[in-house]
C-alpha cells in the first residue's frame, strides 16, 4: 500500500449487536467490525499498519457492551507487539463498579490508554460525573496512560464541554481529543485558537483527524507551519470500523505531506505516546 510506516492511533475491536437507532429497524452500521484478534491482525497486515492502539467498539447505548470488550483488547495487545490497548471507562456514577473493574486491568501489559465518551451518557460539567473523572485521570497519571476522549459537535461531546477536561487535567495527563472536534464548529474552534492556545499553555493535548471535514487537515497543517507549534500533537487514526482506513490515510497523507510533519503524524508521535 505504501512504503511509509503507519501507526494507527485509534481503531476498535468487537462486534456490536443490531440496534434500532433513531426509532428505525434494528441495524448493524459497523459492518466491518472485527470479533477476533486474528481478524484484527489480518487487517493490520493487509493495510500495512505497523502499530495500532485498539479500543473497545461502542455505539449501542448499553455501556456494558463496551466494557465487555476490555479483556478482548488486552488479549490483542498481549498477542502481538504491534498492538496497544485502550480500556473503556465511564464517568457516569451508574458505571462506578464497571469502571473500577476496568481500572483494575489498567496495569496489564500492553495497556496504554483509557477511553472516555459521553455518547453513552454523562457530561464533563455534570457534578455527578466529577468524582469518576477525577478517579480516571488519577489512575491515568499514576500508570502513565493517555486518556482518549470522543468529540463531536453539540451536546455533551462538543469541544466546549470536552475542552474542560483539557483545562482540568492535561497539565498532568496526556489528553487525546478524538476526531478533532468532529465537525465544522469543532474544527474552527480548535484550529482558530484553542488547540494552539492549549499547547502554548503547556497542556499535554493531542488529536487525530478521523471524521474530519475535508478542509480541516489542510488548514491545520498550514497553521502548524505558520505558528511553529503543534507538529508533534497530531496522529493518524482510522477509527475502523466507523471510519475508513484508505480514505482517512489518503486525506491526511495529502495534507501532512511526506516530510517531517508526515513522519510525526504517521509514526513518531504514536511512538512517543503509546510505545
Secondary structure, 3 states (H helix, E strand, C coil): CCCCCEEEEEEEECCCCCECHHHCCCECCCCCCCCCHHHHHHHHHHHCEEEEEEEECCCCCCHHHHHHCHHHHHHHHHHCCCEEEEEECCCCHHHHHHHHHHHHCCCCCCEEEEEECHHHCCCCCCHHHHHHHHHHHHHHHHHCCEEEEECCCCHHHCHHHHHHHHHHHCCCCCEEEEHHHCCHHHHHHHHHHHHHHHHHCCCCEEEECCCCCHHHHHHHHHHHHHHCCCCCCEECCCCCCCCCHHHHHHHHHHHHCCCHHHHHHHHHHHHHHHC
